Amino acid sequence: MNYPIPANPQEIVNLRQKPVNEEIVAAAIAGVVQIARQQGQSLEDLTAEVLADDSLLDYSQRRWLSEIVSDAWESLLIFEI
């Protein structure tokens, strides 16, 4: 990946300045997972936030995104060991 994983919310916001591609999305998701862990959130907490009703994504899209976040959570655990 050519983009570092964001270490704080401001770095995630700064990604908006980059052209959207798969690497930017992956970096943003990894950053959200790492920040959530640093703040003491569990995977269940983060998943609940992703699944919360909003006007941006419909339920099936939020469900799909929650699965990606769960996969990222598990994948990043491997790198911490």
C-alpha positions in Angstrom: 0.0 0.0 0.0 1.4 3.4 -1.0 -0.5 5.3 1.8 0.3 5.0 5.4 -2.4 4.0 7.8 -3.9 7.1 9.4 -3.0 7.4 13.1 -5.6 10.0 14.0 -9.0 11.4 12.8 -7.3 14.4 11.2 -5.2 12.2 9.0 -8.3 10.3 7.9 -10.0 13.7 7.0 -6.8 14.6 5.1 -7.3 11.6 2.8 -10.2 13.5 1.3 -7.6 15.5 -0.6 -6.4 12.4 -2.4 -8.1 10.9 -5.5 -10.4 8.0 -4.4 -9.1 4.6 -5.1 -8.9 1.2 -3.5 -5.7 2.1 -1.6 -7.2 5.2 -0.1 -10.3 3.4 1.0 -8.2 0.5 2.5 -6.0 3.0 4.4 -9.1 4.9 5.7 -10.7 1.6 7.0 -7.4 0.5 8.6 -7.1 3.9 10.2 -10.6 3.8 11.6 -9.9 0.3 13.1 -6.7 1.3 14.7 -8.1 4.5 16.1 -11.1 2.6 17.5 -8.8 0.2 19.2 -6.7 3.0 20.7 -9.8 4.5 22.1 -10.7 1.2 23.7 -13.6 0.3 21.4 -14.4 -3.3 20.7 -15.2 -4.8 17.3 -18.8 -4.9 18.4 -18.7 -1.2 19.2 -17.3 -0.3 15.9 -19.6 -2.6 14.0 -22.6 -1.0 15.8 -21.4 2.4 14.6 -21.1 1.2 11.0 -24.5 -0.3 11.1 -26.2 2.7 12.7 -28.8 4.2 10.4 -27.7 7.2 8.4 -28.6 9.0 5.2 -25.4 8.1 3.4 -25.6 4.3 3.0 -28.6 2.0 2.9 -28.8 -1.1 5.2 -27.2 -3.5 2.7 -24.3 -1.2 2.1 -23.8 -0.7 5.8 -23.9 -4.4 6.4 -21.3 -5.0 3.6 -19.1 -2.2 5.1 -19.4 -3.8 8.6 -18.1 -7.1 7.2 -15.1 -5.3 5.6 -14.4 -3.5 8.9 -14.6 -6.9 10.7 -12.2 -8.4 8.2 -9.8 -5.4 8.7 -10.0 -5.8 12.4 -9.0 -9.4 12.3 -6.3 -8.8 9.6 -4.7 -6.0 11.6 -4.6 -8.3 14.7 -2.2 -10.5 12.8 0.2 -7.6 12.2 0.2 -6.7 16.0 1.4 -10.1 17.0 
